[in-house]
Amino acid sequence: MTSPSTPGLERRLGLWSAIAVVIGVTIGSGIFRSPAGIADKLPGPLPMLSAWIVGGILAICGALTLAEIASALPATGGIYVFLREGWGRATAFVFGWGQFAMIRAASLGAISITCAEYFWRVRTGASPTDADAMTVRYLAAGAILITGVFNVVGVRVGSAFTNLTVLAKYGGLLFIVLVAFAMGLPATGGHYLPAAPAGSFQWSAFGLAMVSTLWAFDGWADVAYNGGEVRDPQRNLPRALIGGTLLVIAIYLLANLAYLAVLPIEEIRVSKLVAADVAQRVIGPAGVGFVAVTVMVSTFGSLNTVLLTSPRIFFAMAEDGLFFRSVAAVHPRFGTPWVAILMTAMLGAVFVLLRSFEQLADAFVTAFLPFYFLAVAAIFRLRGRPDYRPTFRCPGYPVVPLLFMASVLYLLGNAVVQESSRWSTLAVFGVCLAGIPLYYLTVGRRRG
């Protein structure tokens, strides 16, 4: 198996910074935008909460599995490395191609649009109109490029900014939760009953709702991309993956319970920013302003953290000879993969000028799920190798990885079966699968 050392990049991220990366990537726009779509598909308190609970279970199953693999392969590139070692260079290349052609830019675009919308709201006091759409997109592109520069300047600068914004976003969300329970719940008595009104749960609708839930939870694995820059990685990577994921699950479940403490499900399902509506109901106009600032900081911090982690995929590919060699360049002063960072930021800026939030978010989740499946499934191949020596073992093996894999297959199958999402899902798959012939026509042919 490939040595986990990564020449050129220094191990500068400690345990707290690694946990902050998990939280910083994961908590972005999802917990503020996704509840409405989930409640609309599952219009009952218990069905809506079940989607968040199942999403949390899937996230922790994935985190436990990849924590084991990361402890054995603490190299820059994360999932790319896991796929390369588990399934070979061709699979790793297809993953990198999917990241380059769609996945990473779609993620940056969706987060940055939300950031720009709430920057607009904080600055003007009003939500942007259709006439402001392109201006908002230019602001979003600018936010991506600014955070790209932060991360070129250095890992310490990027991680310090991540730590700061994580405290702000987690603290802001926790404040909303506490206010809702302390002031809203006594006034309303909560909107938890009836728990499951007639017609509020259907399996097909549950599958579609899970796509939105997984968008909100995505990010739990991203710290593995920085595996070559985490100090004492065999110990700290598993702790960061598991600890950060558990902290996100806890605040997400508390937030949804807090939303239901103040608003009935009928209002949640039509609320574009449910946290703001909760704050306005309990605190007044000042609450809306607080939430707008919280969302703006949250999403800007997520942009920064995504650009701290994801460019390492392209850096690792370039080092392996599966991408342009220049992308593996390390800045002589800052010690960062500056070409990979700037390339990723520019891709995100282009995408955000061309696509809407919904198009970007759905494309990201659909394209990433098959690679999550393969990364988790790699544990079964790696455990059979004599040179595989993880310092952490996945509890509940093989049930935990199998549960994750079965759930991903259900979600992907449901997306194809449903007429409303079938063709967009197949189109996303087509873009990713185009990486197979591309591999054999380029780097695969040279290798042969």
Buried (B, 14 or more C-beta within 10 A) or exposed (E): BEEBEBEBBBBBBBBBBBBBBBBBBBBBBBBBBBBBBBBBBBBBBBBBBBBBBBBBBBBBBBBBBBBBBBBBBBBBBBBBBBBBBBBEBBBBBBBBBBBBBBBBBBBBBBBBBBBBBBBBBBEEEEBBEEEBEEEBBBBBBBBBBBBBBBBBBBBBBBBBBBBBBBBBBBEBBBBBBEBBBEBBBEEBEBBBEEEBBEEBBEEEBBBBBBBBBBBBBBBBBBBBBBBBBBBEBBBBBBBBBBBBBBBBBEBBBBBBBBBBBBBBBEBBBEBEBBBBBBBBBBBEEEBBBBBBBBBBBBBBBBBBBBBBBBBBBBBBBBBBEBBBEEBBBBBEEBBBBBBBBBBBBBBBBBBBEEBBBEBBBBBBBBBBBBBBBBBBBBBBEBBEEEEBEBBBEBEEBEEBBBBBBEBBEBBBEBBEEBEEBEEBBEEBBEBBBBBBEBBBEEBBEEEE
